[in-house]
Amino acid sequence: MAAGAARLLGLDMQQAAHAIALAGVGCLSLAVVQAEPVSQWKGLSSGETGMRALHNALLARAGITGPLGVFEGPLGLSDLVHRKPGIP
């Protein structure tokens, strides 16, 4: 969602990278949201993610930087799950 918001806002590559990084550290959604017992948050989580992605893109456009190693950097998501993300 952050990548889409960055594109719609016309962010350059560096700004888009920071928007995605900000979203990556601020909006990690766990599968427990979808698990039983079902909470009211289940119906709100996707909207919250979209709202925060747009907010992060606006922050990046304003010059706020994010941790660009959020996925593959030291202590990033790849280290946490012991896997490298793949792009299909």
PyMOL Python script that loads the backbone (N, CA, C, O; Angstrom):
from pymol import cmd

cmd.read_pdbstr("""\
ATOM      1  N   MET A   1       0.824  -1.192   0.000  1.00  0.00           N
ATOM      2  CA  MET A   1       0.000   0.000   0.000  1.00  0.00           C
ATOM      3  C   MET A   1       0.868   1.256   0.000  1.00  0.00           C
ATOM      4  O   MET A   1       0.528   2.253  -0.637  1.00  0.00           O
ATOM      5  N   ALA A   2       1.986   1.203   0.716  1.00  0.00           N
ATOM      6  CA  ALA A   2       2.881   2.360   0.760  1.00  0.00           C
ATOM      7  C   ALA A   2       3.473   2.632  -0.619  1.00  0.00           C
ATOM      8  O   ALA A   2       3.628   3.788  -1.013  1.00  0.00           O
ATOM      9  N   ALA A   3       3.802   1.574  -1.349  1.00  0.00           N
ATOM     10  CA  ALA A   3       4.343   1.749  -2.696  1.00  0.00           C
ATOM     11  C   ALA A   3       3.301   2.386  -3.612  1.00  0.00           C
ATOM     12  O   ALA A   3       3.628   3.267  -4.408  1.00  0.00           O
ATOM     13  N   GLY A   4       2.056   1.946  -3.505  1.00  0.00           N
ATOM     14  CA  GLY A   4       0.983   2.530  -4.305  1.00  0.00           C
ATOM     15  C   GLY A   4       0.741   3.988  -3.949  1.00  0.00           C
ATOM     16  O   GLY A   4       0.551   4.824  -4.833  1.00  0.00           O
ATOM     17  N   ALA A   5       0.748   4.294  -2.661  1.00  0.00           N
ATOM     18  CA  ALA A   5       0.565   5.684  -2.228  1.00  0.00           C
ATOM     19  C   ALA A   5       1.719   6.547  -2.714  1.00  0.00           C
ATOM     20  O   ALA A   5       1.515   7.686  -3.134  1.00  0.00           O
ATOM     21  N   ALA A   6       2.926   6.008  -2.657  1.00  0.00           N
ATOM     22  CA  ALA A   6       4.094   6.754  -3.132  1.00  0.00           C
ATOM     23  C   ALA A   6       3.970   7.058  -4.621  1.00  0.00           C
ATOM     24  O   ALA A   6       4.302   8.156  -5.068  1.00  0.00           O
ATOM     25  N   ARG A   7       3.498   6.093  -5.375  1.00  0.00           N
ATOM     26  CA  ARG A   7       3.324   6.307  -6.821  1.00  0.00           C
ATOM     27  C   ARG A   7       2.253   7.354  -7.096  1.00  0.00           C
ATOM     28  O   ARG A   7       2.443   8.243  -7.926  1.00  0.00           O
ATOM     29  N   LEU A   8       1.132   7.248  -6.400  1.00  0.00           N
ATOM     30  CA  LEU A   8       0.045   8.216  -6.603  1.00  0.00           C
ATOM     31  C   LEU A   8       0.461   9.634  -6.228  1.00  0.00           C
ATOM     32  O   LEU A   8      -0.002  10.602  -6.830  1.00  0.00           O
ATOM     33  N   LEU A   9       1.332   9.751  -5.235  1.00  0.00           N
ATOM     34  CA  LEU A   9       1.810  11.073  -4.809  1.00  0.00           C
ATOM     35  C   LEU A   9       2.985  11.576  -5.648  1.00  0.00           C
ATOM     36  O   LEU A   9       3.443  12.704  -5.462  1.00  0.00           O
ATOM     37  N   GLY A  10       3.471  10.751  -6.565  1.00  0.00           N
ATOM     38  CA  GLY A  10       4.562  11.159  -7.440  1.00  0.00           C
ATOM     39  C   GLY A  10       5.911  11.223  -6.735  1.00  0.00           C
ATOM     40  O   GLY A  10       6.767  12.022  -7.115  1.00  0.00           O
ATOM     41  N   LEU A  11       6.114  10.391  -5.711  1.00  0.00           N
ATOM     42  CA  LEU A  11       7.382  10.386  -4.993  1.00  0.00           C
ATOM     43  C   LEU A  11       8.487   9.830  -5.875  1.00  0.00           C
ATOM     44  O   LEU A  11       8.247   8.960  -6.713  1.00  0.00           O
ATOM     45  N   ASP A  12       9.703  10.340  -5.680  1.00  0.00           N
ATOM     46  CA  ASP A  12      10.837   9.788  -6.411  1.00  0.00           C
ATOM     47  C   ASP A  12      11.243   8.463  -5.757  1.00  0.00           C
ATOM     48  O   ASP A  12      10.664   8.070  -4.745  1.00  0.00           O
ATOM     49  N   MET A  13      12.234   7.777  -6.328  1.00  0.00           N
ATOM     50  CA  MET A  13      12.610   6.452  -5.862  1.00  0.00           C
ATOM     51  C   MET A  13      13.080   6.476  -4.400  1.00  0.00           C
ATOM     52  O   MET A  13      12.721   5.588  -3.627  1.00  0.00           O
ATOM     53  N   GLN A  14      13.856   7.453  -4.025  1.00  0.00           N
ATOM     54  CA  GLN A  14      14.354   7.543  -2.660  1.00  0.00           C
ATOM     55  C   GLN A  14      13.214   7.792  -1.667  1.00  0.00           C
ATOM     56  O   GLN A  14      13.160   7.163  -0.611  1.00  0.00           O
ATOM     57  N   GLN A  15      12.319   8.694  -2.004  1.00  0.00           N
ATOM     58  CA  GLN A  15      11.171   8.963  -1.139  1.00  0.00           C
ATOM     59  C   GLN A  15      10.280   7.728  -1.013  1.00  0.00           C
ATOM     60  O   GLN A  15       9.792   7.418   0.073  1.00  0.00           O
ATOM     61  N   ALA A  16      10.071   7.028  -2.123  1.00  0.00           N
ATOM     62  CA  ALA A  16       9.251   5.817  -2.100  1.00  0.00           C
ATOM     63  C   ALA A  16       9.895   4.750  -1.218  1.00  0.00           C
ATOM     64  O   ALA A  16       9.203   4.057  -0.472  1.00  0.00           O
ATOM     65  N   ALA A  17      11.217   4.620  -1.303  1.00  0.00           N
ATOM     66  CA  ALA A  17      11.919   3.645  -0.462  1.00  0.00           C
ATOM     67  C   ALA A  17      11.704   3.962   1.013  1.00  0.00           C
ATOM     68  O   ALA A  17      11.493   3.056   1.820  1.00  0.00           O
ATOM     69  N   HIS A  18      11.757   5.239   1.368  1.00  0.00           N
ATOM     70  CA  HIS A  18      11.547   5.623   2.759  1.00  0.00           C
ATOM     71  C   HIS A  18      10.085   5.422   3.174  1.00  0.00           C
ATOM     72  O   HIS A  18       9.816   5.043   4.314  1.00  0.00           O
ATOM     73  N   ALA A  19       9.152   5.669   2.273  1.00  0.00           N
ATOM     74  CA  ALA A  19       7.742   5.420   2.588  1.00  0.00           C
ATOM     75  C   ALA A  19       7.518   3.940   2.881  1.00  0.00           C
ATOM     76  O   ALA A  19       6.802   3.594   3.820  1.00  0.00           O
ATOM     77  N   ILE A  20       8.124   3.071   2.086  1.00  0.00           N
ATOM     78  CA  ILE A  20       7.995   1.628   2.287  1.00  0.00           C
ATOM     79  C   ILE A  20       8.684   1.209   3.580  1.00  0.00           C
ATOM     80  O   ILE A  20       8.158   0.382   4.326  1.00  0.00           O
ATOM     81  N   ALA A  21       9.850   1.773   3.845  1.00  0.00           N
ATOM     82  CA  ALA A  21      10.564   1.458   5.088  1.00  0.00           C
ATOM     83  C   ALA A  21       9.763   1.895   6.308  1.00  0.00           C
ATOM     84  O   ALA A  21       9.666   1.150   7.283  1.00  0.00           O
ATOM     85  N   LEU A  22       9.191   3.089   6.263  1.00  0.00           N
ATOM     86  CA  LEU A  22       8.367   3.567   7.376  1.00  0.00           C
ATOM     87  C   LEU A  22       7.160   2.654   7.585  1.00  0.00           C
ATOM     88  O   LEU A  22       6.797   2.335   8.717  1.00  0.00           O
ATOM     89  N   ALA A  23       6.548   2.242   6.485  1.00  0.00           N
ATOM     90  CA  ALA A  23       5.397   1.346   6.587  1.00  0.00           C
ATOM     91  C   ALA A  23       5.818  -0.013   7.124  1.00  0.00           C
ATOM     92  O   ALA A  23       5.087  -0.637   7.893  1.00  0.00           O
ATOM     93  N   GLY A  24       6.994  -0.469   6.721  1.00  0.00           N
ATOM     94  CA  GLY A  24       7.475  -1.774   7.158  1.00  0.00           C
ATOM     95  C   GLY A  24       7.682  -1.863   8.651  1.00  0.00           C
ATOM     96  O   GLY A  24       7.399  -2.899   9.253  1.00  0.00           O
ATOM     97  N   VAL A  25       8.168  -0.806   9.257  1.00  0.00           N
ATOM     98  CA  VAL A  25       8.403  -0.855  10.698  1.00  0.00           C
ATOM     99  C   VAL A  25       7.178  -0.432  11.488  1.00  0.00           C
ATOM    100  O   VAL A  25       7.066  -0.759  12.670  1.00  0.00           O
ATOM    101  N   GLY A  26       6.271   0.276  10.871  1.00  0.00           N
ATOM    102  CA  GLY A  26       5.119   0.785  11.602  1.00  0.00           C
ATOM    103  C   GLY A  26       3.837   0.009  11.430  1.00  0.00           C
ATOM    104  O   GLY A  26       2.892   0.196  12.197  1.00  0.00           O
ATOM    105  N   CYS A  27       3.787  -0.865  10.434  1.00  0.00           N
ATOM    106  CA  CYS A  27       2.504  -1.515  10.118  1.00  0.00           C
ATOM    107  C   CYS A  27       2.599  -3.022   9.982  1.00  0.00           C
ATOM    108  O   CYS A  27       1.816  -3.614   9.239  1.00  0.00           O
ATOM    109  N   LEU A  28       3.520  -3.655  10.666  1.00  0.00           N
ATOM    110  CA  LEU A  28       3.584  -5.107  10.571  1.00  0.00           C
ATOM    111  C   LEU A  28       2.314  -5.706  11.159  1.00  0.00           C
ATOM    112  O   LEU A  28       1.994  -5.493  12.328  1.00  0.00           O
ATOM    113  N   SER A  29       1.608  -6.442  10.347  1.00  0.00           N
ATOM    114  CA  SER A  29       0.357  -7.053  10.772  1.00  0.00           C
ATOM    115  C   SER A  29       0.592  -8.538  11.007  1.00  0.00           C
ATOM    116  O   SER A  29       1.160  -9.225  10.158  1.00  0.00           O
ATOM    117  N   LEU A  30       0.164  -9.021  12.138  1.00  0.00           N
ATOM    118  CA  LEU A  30       0.357 -10.427  12.463  1.00  0.00           C
ATOM    119  C   LEU A  30      -0.887 -11.241  12.108  1.00  0.00           C
ATOM    120  O   LEU A  30      -2.005 -10.724  12.114  1.00  0.00           O
ATOM    121  N   ALA A  31      -0.679 -12.500  11.802  1.00  0.00           N
ATOM    122  CA  ALA A  31      -1.783 -13.377  11.426  1.00  0.00           C
ATOM    123  C   ALA A  31      -2.786 -13.560  12.558  1.00  0.00           C
ATOM    124  O   ALA A  31      -3.917 -13.981  12.314  1.00  0.00           O
ATOM    125  N   VAL A  32      -2.399 -13.257  13.773  1.00  0.00           N
ATOM    126  CA  VAL A  32      -3.309 -13.406  14.902  1.00  0.00           C
ATOM    127  C   VAL A  32      -4.556 -12.541  14.738  1.00  0.00           C
ATOM    128  O   VAL A  32      -5.598 -12.830  15.325  1.00  0.00           O
ATOM    129  N   VAL A  33      -4.448 -11.480  13.940  1.00  0.00           N
ATOM    130  CA  VAL A  33      -5.609 -10.622  13.681  1.00  0.00           C
ATOM    131  C   VAL A  33      -6.732 -11.427  13.043  1.00  0.00           C
ATOM    132  O   VAL A  33      -7.907 -11.173  13.309  1.00  0.00           O
ATOM    133  N   GLN A  34      -6.376 -12.402  12.198  1.00  0.00           N
ATOM    134  CA  GLN A  34      -7.368 -13.203  11.480  1.00  0.00           C
ATOM    135  C   GLN A  34      -7.757 -14.479  12.219  1.00  0.00           C
ATOM    136  O   GLN A  34      -8.663 -15.190  11.785  1.00  0.00           O
ATOM    137  N   ALA A  35      -7.087 -14.776  13.324  1.00  0.00           N
ATOM    138  CA  ALA A  35      -7.308 -16.034  14.042  1.00  0.00           C
ATOM    139  C   ALA A  35      -8.501 -15.932  14.986  1.00  0.00           C
ATOM    140  O   ALA A  35      -8.990 -14.845  15.294  1.00  0.00           O
ATOM    141  N   GLU A  36      -8.943 -17.086  15.427  1.00  0.00           N
ATOM    142  CA  GLU A  36     -10.030 -17.154  16.412  1.00  0.00           C
ATOM    143  C   GLU A  36      -9.472 -16.865  17.791  1.00  0.00           C
ATOM    144  O   GLU A  36      -8.305 -17.185  18.017  1.00  0.00           O
ATOM    145  N   PRO A  37     -10.190 -16.298  18.716  1.00  0.00           N
ATOM    146  CA  PRO A  37     -11.509 -15.742  18.482  1.00  0.00           C
ATOM    147  C   PRO A  37     -11.401 -14.451  17.676  1.00  0.00           C
ATOM    148  O   PRO A  37     -10.473 -13.664  17.866  1.00  0.00           O
ATOM    149  N   VAL A  38     -12.341 -14.246  16.790  1.00  0.00           N
ATOM    150  CA  VAL A  38     -12.318 -13.099  15.893  1.00  0.00           C
ATOM    151  C   VAL A  38     -12.615 -11.829  16.689  1.00  0.00           C
ATOM    152  O   VAL A  38     -13.602 -11.740  17.419  1.00  0.00           O
ATOM    153  N   SER A  39     -11.730 -10.858  16.522  1.00  0.00           N
ATOM    154  CA  SER A  39     -11.925  -9.582  17.204  1.00  0.00           C
ATOM    155  C   SER A  39     -12.520  -8.561  16.232  1.00  0.00           C
ATOM    156  O   SER A  39     -12.541  -8.779  15.020  1.00  0.00           O
ATOM    157  N   GLN A  40     -12.983  -7.484  16.764  1.00  0.00           N
ATOM    158  CA  GLN A  40     -13.510  -6.408  15.926  1.00  0.00           C
ATOM    159  C   GLN A  40     -12.404  -5.785  15.079  1.00  0.00           C
ATOM    160  O   GLN A  40     -12.672  -5.206  14.026  1.00  0.00           O
ATOM    161  N   TRP A  41     -11.161  -5.906  15.543  1.00  0.00           N
ATOM    162  CA  TRP A  41     -10.039  -5.319  14.809  1.00  0.00           C
ATOM    163  C   TRP A  41      -9.890  -5.944  13.430  1.00  0.00           C
ATOM    164  O   TRP A  41      -9.386  -5.289  12.518  1.00  0.00           O
ATOM    165  N   LYS A  42     -10.313  -7.190  13.249  1.00  0.00           N
ATOM    166  CA  LYS A  42     -10.190  -7.876  11.963  1.00  0.00           C
ATOM    167  C   LYS A  42     -10.804  -7.051  10.843  1.00  0.00           C
ATOM    168  O   LYS A  42     -10.244  -6.975   9.750  1.00  0.00           O
ATOM    169  N   GLY A  43     -11.943  -6.438  11.103  1.00  0.00           N
ATOM    170  CA  GLY A  43     -12.609  -5.642  10.077  1.00  0.00           C
ATOM    171  C   GLY A  43     -11.992  -4.274   9.857  1.00  0.00           C
ATOM    172  O   GLY A  43     -12.277  -3.612   8.859  1.00  0.00           O
ATOM    173  N   LEU A  44     -11.160  -3.853  10.770  1.00  0.00           N
ATOM    174  CA  LEU A  44     -10.564  -2.520  10.682  1.00  0.00           C
ATOM    175  C   LEU A  44      -9.102  -2.530  10.254  1.00  0.00           C
ATOM    176  O   LEU A  44      -8.577  -1.495   9.843  1.00  0.00           O
ATOM    177  N   SER A  45      -8.441  -3.667  10.340  1.00  0.00           N
ATOM    178  CA  SER A  45      -6.995  -3.704  10.148  1.00  0.00           C
ATOM    179  C   SER A  45      -6.551  -3.280   8.744  1.00  0.00           C
ATOM    180  O   SER A  45      -5.549  -2.579   8.606  1.00  0.00           O
ATOM    181  N   SER A  46      -7.275  -3.690   7.709  1.00  0.00           N
ATOM    182  CA  SER A  46      -6.848  -3.302   6.351  1.00  0.00           C
ATOM    183  C   SER A  46      -6.997  -1.801   6.132  1.00  0.00           C
ATOM    184  O   SER A  46      -6.141  -1.188   5.494  1.00  0.00           O
ATOM    185  N   GLY A  47      -8.058  -1.202   6.643  1.00  0.00           N
ATOM    186  CA  GLY A  47      -8.227   0.246   6.536  1.00  0.00           C
ATOM    187  C   GLY A  47      -7.149   0.998   7.301  1.00  0.00           C
ATOM    188  O   GLY A  47      -6.643   2.019   6.836  1.00  0.00           O
ATOM    189  N   GLU A  48      -6.803   0.490   8.472  1.00  0.00           N
ATOM    190  CA  GLU A  48      -5.733   1.091   9.274  1.00  0.00           C
ATOM    191  C   GLU A  48      -4.402   1.017   8.541  1.00  0.00           C
ATOM    192  O   GLU A  48      -3.630   1.976   8.546  1.00  0.00           O
ATOM    193  N   THR A  49      -4.135  -0.120   7.913  1.00  0.00           N
ATOM    194  CA  THR A  49      -2.896  -0.283   7.155  1.00  0.00           C
ATOM    195  C   THR A  49      -2.844   0.707   5.994  1.00  0.00           C
ATOM    196  O   THR A  49      -1.807   1.329   5.761  1.00  0.00           O
ATOM    197  N   GLY A  50      -3.950   0.863   5.262  1.00  0.00           N
ATOM    198  CA  GLY A  50      -3.998   1.815   4.152  1.00  0.00           C
ATOM    199  C   GLY A  50      -3.820   3.240   4.621  1.00  0.00           C
ATOM    200  O   GLY A  50      -3.096   4.012   3.993  1.00  0.00           O
ATOM    201  N   MET A  51      -4.467   3.601   5.713  1.00  0.00           N
ATOM    202  CA  MET A  51      -4.355   4.958   6.243  1.00  0.00           C
ATOM    203  C   MET A  51      -2.923   5.255   6.668  1.00  0.00           C
ATOM    204  O   MET A  51      -2.391   6.330   6.391  1.00  0.00           O
ATOM    205  N   ARG A  52      -2.307   4.290   7.344  1.00  0.00           N
ATOM    206  CA  ARG A  52      -0.935   4.501   7.798  1.00  0.00           C
ATOM    207  C   ARG A  52       0.039   4.518   6.622  1.00  0.00           C
ATOM    208  O   ARG A  52       1.034   5.242   6.661  1.00  0.00           O
ATOM    209  N   ALA A  53      -0.230   3.730   5.576  1.00  0.00           N
ATOM    210  CA  ALA A  53       0.636   3.730   4.394  1.00  0.00           C
ATOM    211  C   ALA A  53       0.612   5.100   3.721  1.00  0.00           C
ATOM    212  O   ALA A  53       1.658   5.613   3.325  1.00  0.00           O
ATOM    213  N   LEU A  54      -0.567   5.690   3.591  1.00  0.00           N
ATOM    214  CA  LEU A  54      -0.663   7.028   3.012  1.00  0.00           C
ATOM    215  C   LEU A  54       0.053   8.041   3.899  1.00  0.00           C
ATOM    216  O   LEU A  54       0.777   8.905   3.404  1.00  0.00           O
ATOM    217  N   HIS A  55      -0.148   7.936   5.191  1.00  0.00           N
ATOM    218  CA  HIS A  55       0.525   8.836   6.126  1.00  0.00           C
ATOM    219  C   HIS A  55       2.046   8.709   6.005  1.00  0.00           C
ATOM    220  O   HIS A  55       2.753   9.717   6.003  1.00  0.00           O
ATOM    221  N   ASN A  56       2.552   7.473   5.905  1.00  0.00           N
ATOM    222  CA  ASN A  56       3.991   7.262   5.763  1.00  0.00           C
ATOM    223  C   ASN A  56       4.513   7.836   4.450  1.00  0.00           C
ATOM    224  O   ASN A  56       5.614   8.385   4.415  1.00  0.00           O
ATOM    225  N   ALA A  57       3.746   7.721   3.377  1.00  0.00           N
ATOM    226  CA  ALA A  57       4.159   8.296   2.100  1.00  0.00           C
ATOM    227  C   ALA A  57       4.212   9.823   2.188  1.00  0.00           C
ATOM    228  O   ALA A  57       5.110  10.449   1.626  1.00  0.00           O
ATOM    229  N   LEU A  58       3.261  10.409   2.884  1.00  0.00           N
ATOM    230  CA  LEU A  58       3.275  11.865   3.073  1.00  0.00           C
ATOM    231  C   LEU A  58       4.472  12.286   3.923  1.00  0.00           C
ATOM    232  O   LEU A  58       5.088  13.318   3.658  1.00  0.00           O
ATOM    233  N   LEU A  59       4.801  11.500   4.935  1.00  0.00           N
ATOM    234  CA  LEU A  59       5.989  11.794   5.739  1.00  0.00           C
ATOM    235  C   LEU A  59       7.255  11.726   4.888  1.00  0.00           C
ATOM    236  O   LEU A  59       8.122  12.595   4.981  1.00  0.00           O
ATOM    237  N   ALA A  60       7.356  10.685   4.057  1.00  0.00           N
ATOM    238  CA  ALA A  60       8.528  10.537   3.187  1.00  0.00           C
ATOM    239  C   ALA A  60       8.630  11.693   2.205  1.00  0.00           C
ATOM    240  O   ALA A  60       9.725  12.185   1.931  1.00  0.00           O
ATOM    241  N   ARG A  61       7.491  12.126   1.675  1.00  0.00           N
ATOM    242  CA  ARG A  61       7.494  13.277   0.759  1.00  0.00           C
ATOM    243  C   ARG A  61       8.000  14.524   1.460  1.00  0.00           C
ATOM    244  O   ARG A  61       8.617  15.386   0.834  1.00  0.00           O
ATOM    245  N   ALA A  62       7.743  14.624   2.756  1.00  0.00           N
ATOM    246  CA  ALA A  62       8.188  15.782   3.536  1.00  0.00           C
ATOM    247  C   ALA A  62       9.642  15.658   3.992  1.00  0.00           C
ATOM    248  O   ALA A  62      10.171  16.564   4.636  1.00  0.00           O
ATOM    249  N   GLY A  63      10.292  14.534   3.659  1.00  0.00           N
ATOM    250  CA  GLY A  63      11.700  14.379   3.981  1.00  0.00           C
ATOM    251  C   GLY A  63      12.011  13.476   5.158  1.00  0.00           C
ATOM    252  O   GLY A  63      13.179  13.318   5.515  1.00  0.00           O
ATOM    253  N   ILE A  64      10.998  12.877   5.771  1.00  0.00           N
ATOM    254  CA  ILE A  64      11.233  11.954   6.880  1.00  0.00           C
ATOM    255  C   ILE A  64      11.816  10.662   6.325  1.00  0.00           C
ATOM    256  O   ILE A  64      11.311  10.126   5.338  1.00  0.00           O
ATOM    257  N   THR A  65      12.864  10.164   6.944  1.00  0.00           N
ATOM    258  CA  THR A  65      13.500   8.944   6.480  1.00  0.00           C
ATOM    259  C   THR A  65      13.096   7.767   7.359  1.00  0.00           C
ATOM    260  O   THR A  65      12.743   7.923   8.528  1.00  0.00           O
ATOM    261  N   GLY A  66      13.160   6.605   6.765  1.00  0.00           N
ATOM    262  CA  GLY A  66      12.872   5.360   7.476  1.00  0.00           C
ATOM    263  C   GLY A  66      14.072   4.447   7.414  1.00  0.00           C
ATOM    264  O   GLY A  66      15.005   4.709   6.655  1.00  0.00           O
ATOM    265  N   PRO A  67      14.072   3.380   8.193  1.00  0.00           N
ATOM    266  CA  PRO A  67      15.190   2.434   8.183  1.00  0.00           C
ATOM    267  C   PRO A  67      15.152   1.577   6.916  1.00  0.00           C
ATOM    268  O   PRO A  67      14.363   0.637   6.824  1.00  0.00           O
ATOM    269  N   LEU A  68      15.998   1.901   5.948  1.00  0.00           N
ATOM    270  CA  LEU A  68      15.943   1.228   4.651  1.00  0.00           C
ATOM    271  C   LEU A  68      16.295  -0.249   4.729  1.00  0.00           C
ATOM    272  O   LEU A  68      16.014  -0.992   3.789  1.00  0.00           O
ATOM    273  N   GLY A  69      16.902  -0.696   5.820  1.00  0.00           N
ATOM    274  CA  GLY A  69      17.220  -2.105   5.984  1.00  0.00           C
ATOM    275  C   GLY A  69      16.146  -2.883   6.698  1.00  0.00           C
ATOM    276  O   GLY A  69      16.422  -3.950   7.247  1.00  0.00           O
ATOM    277  N   VAL A  70      14.920  -2.375   6.706  1.00  0.00           N
ATOM    278  CA  VAL A  70      13.833  -3.002   7.458  1.00  0.00           C
ATOM    279  C   VAL A  70      13.590  -4.453   7.041  1.00  0.00           C
ATOM    280  O   VAL A  70      13.175  -5.265   7.868  1.00  0.00           O
ATOM    281  N   PHE A  71      13.835  -4.786   5.804  1.00  0.00           N
ATOM    282  CA  PHE A  71      13.590  -6.149   5.342  1.00  0.00           C
ATOM    283  C   PHE A  71      14.858  -6.999   5.350  1.00  0.00           C
ATOM    284  O   PHE A  71      14.868  -8.084   5.933  1.00  0.00           O
ATOM    285  N   GLU A  72      15.928  -6.521   4.710  1.00  0.00           N
ATOM    286  CA  GLU A  72      17.125  -7.343   4.555  1.00  0.00           C
ATOM    287  C   GLU A  72      18.334  -6.830   5.329  1.00  0.00           C
ATOM    288  O   GLU A  72      19.412  -7.415   5.228  1.00  0.00           O
ATOM    289  N   GLY A  73      18.184  -5.770   6.086  1.00  0.00           N
ATOM    290  CA  GLY A  73      19.294  -5.238   6.865  1.00  0.00           C
ATOM    291  C   GLY A  73      19.546  -6.034   8.132  1.00  0.00           C
ATOM    292  O   GLY A  73      18.781  -6.939   8.468  1.00  0.00           O
ATOM    293  N   PRO A  74      20.630  -5.693   8.841  1.00  0.00           N
ATOM    294  CA  PRO A  74      20.904  -6.363  10.114  1.00  0.00           C
ATOM    295  C   PRO A  74      19.726  -6.174  11.077  1.00  0.00           C
ATOM    296  O   PRO A  74      19.248  -5.059  11.282  1.00  0.00           O
ATOM    297  N   LEU A  75      19.277  -7.270  11.654  1.00  0.00           N
ATOM    298  CA  LEU A  75      18.142  -7.278  12.580  1.00  0.00           C
ATOM    299  C   LEU A  75      16.824  -6.879  11.910  1.00  0.00           C
ATOM    300  O   LEU A  75      15.872  -6.480  12.581  1.00  0.00           O
ATOM    301  N   GLY A  76      16.784  -6.992  10.593  1.00  0.00           N
ATOM    302  CA  GLY A  76      15.556  -6.702   9.852  1.00  0.00           C
ATOM    303  C   GLY A  76      14.623  -7.898   9.841  1.00  0.00           C
ATOM    304  O   GLY A  76      14.863  -8.894  10.523  1.00  0.00           O
ATOM    305  N   LEU A  77      13.561  -7.793   9.063  1.00  0.00           N
ATOM    306  CA  LEU A  77      12.545  -8.833   9.005  1.00  0.00           C
ATOM    307  C   LEU A  77      13.115 -10.182   8.570  1.00  0.00           C
ATOM    308  O   LEU A  77      12.698 -11.219   9.085  1.00  0.00           O
ATOM    309  N   SER A  78      14.062 -10.182   7.630  1.00  0.00           N
ATOM    310  CA  SER A  78      14.664 -11.442   7.175  1.00  0.00           C
ATOM    311  C   SER A  78      15.372 -12.155   8.316  1.00  0.00           C
ATOM    312  O   SER A  78      15.277 -13.376   8.441  1.00  0.00           O
ATOM    313  N   ASP A  79      16.084 -11.397   9.151  1.00  0.00           N
ATOM    314  CA  ASP A  79      16.746 -12.004  10.306  1.00  0.00           C
ATOM    315  C   ASP A  79      15.730 -12.538  11.302  1.00  0.00           C
ATOM    316  O   ASP A  79      15.941 -13.591  11.904  1.00  0.00           O
ATOM    317  N   LEU A  80      14.640 -11.824  11.477  1.00  0.00           N
ATOM    318  CA  LEU A  80      13.621 -12.225  12.433  1.00  0.00           C
ATOM    319  C   LEU A  80      12.990 -13.564  12.076  1.00  0.00           C
ATOM    320  O   LEU A  80      12.787 -14.412  12.946  1.00  0.00           O
ATOM    321  N   VAL A  81      12.682 -13.754  10.805  1.00  0.00           N
ATOM    322  CA  VAL A  81      12.017 -14.989  10.362  1.00  0.00           C
ATOM    323  C   VAL A  81      12.982 -15.990   9.740  1.00  0.00           C
ATOM    324  O   VAL A  81      12.562 -17.071   9.327  1.00  0.00           O
ATOM    325  N   HIS A  82      14.260 -15.653   9.666  1.00  0.00           N
ATOM    326  CA  HIS A  82      15.300 -16.524   9.127  1.00  0.00           C
ATOM    327  C   HIS A  82      15.027 -16.920   7.681  1.00  0.00           C
ATOM    328  O   HIS A  82      15.315 -18.045   7.273  1.00  0.00           O
ATOM    329  N   ARG A  83      14.468 -15.986   6.909  1.00  0.00           N
ATOM    330  CA  ARG A  83      14.214 -16.198   5.484  1.00  0.00           C
ATOM    331  C   ARG A  83      14.376 -14.893   4.753  1.00  0.00           C
ATOM    332  O   ARG A  83      14.145 -13.825   5.320  1.00  0.00           O
ATOM    333  N   LYS A  84      14.772 -14.969   3.497  1.00  0.00           N
ATOM    334  CA  LYS A  84      14.836 -13.785   2.645  1.00  0.00           C
ATOM    335  C   LYS A  84      13.531 -13.686   1.867  1.00  0.00           C
ATOM    336  O   LYS A  84      13.032 -14.689   1.357  1.00  0.00           O
ATOM    337  N   PRO A  85      12.971 -12.465   1.774  1.00  0.00           N
ATOM    338  CA  PRO A  85      11.721 -12.319   1.002  1.00  0.00           C
ATOM    339  C   PRO A  85      11.987 -12.549  -0.480  1.00  0.00           C
ATOM    340  O   PRO A  85      13.020 -12.142  -1.011  1.00  0.00           O
ATOM    341  N   GLY A  86      11.057 -13.192  -1.121  1.00  0.00           N
ATOM    342  CA  GLY A  86      11.155 -13.428  -2.550  1.00  0.00           C
ATOM    343  C   GLY A  86      10.113 -12.628  -3.300  1.00  0.00           C
ATOM    344  O   GLY A  86       9.034 -12.349  -2.779  1.00  0.00           O
ATOM    345  N   ILE A  87      10.438 -12.265  -4.508  1.00  0.00           N
ATOM    346  CA  ILE A  87       9.486 -11.562  -5.365  1.00  0.00           C
ATOM    347  C   ILE A  87       9.051 -12.532  -6.441  1.00  0.00           C
ATOM    348  O   ILE A  87       9.867 -12.961  -7.257  1.00  0.00           O
ATOM    349  N   PRO A  88       7.758 -12.888  -6.454  1.00  0.00           N
ATOM    350  CA  PRO A  88       7.294 -13.885  -7.434  1.00  0.00           C
ATOM    351  C   PRO A  88       7.389 -13.385  -8.847  1.00  0.00           C
ATOM    352  O   PRO A  88       7.037 -14.106  -9.781  1.00  0.00           O
TER     353      PRO A  88
END
""", "prot")
cmd.dss("prot")
cmd.show_as("cartoon", "prot")
cmd.util.cbc("prot")
cmd.orient("prot")
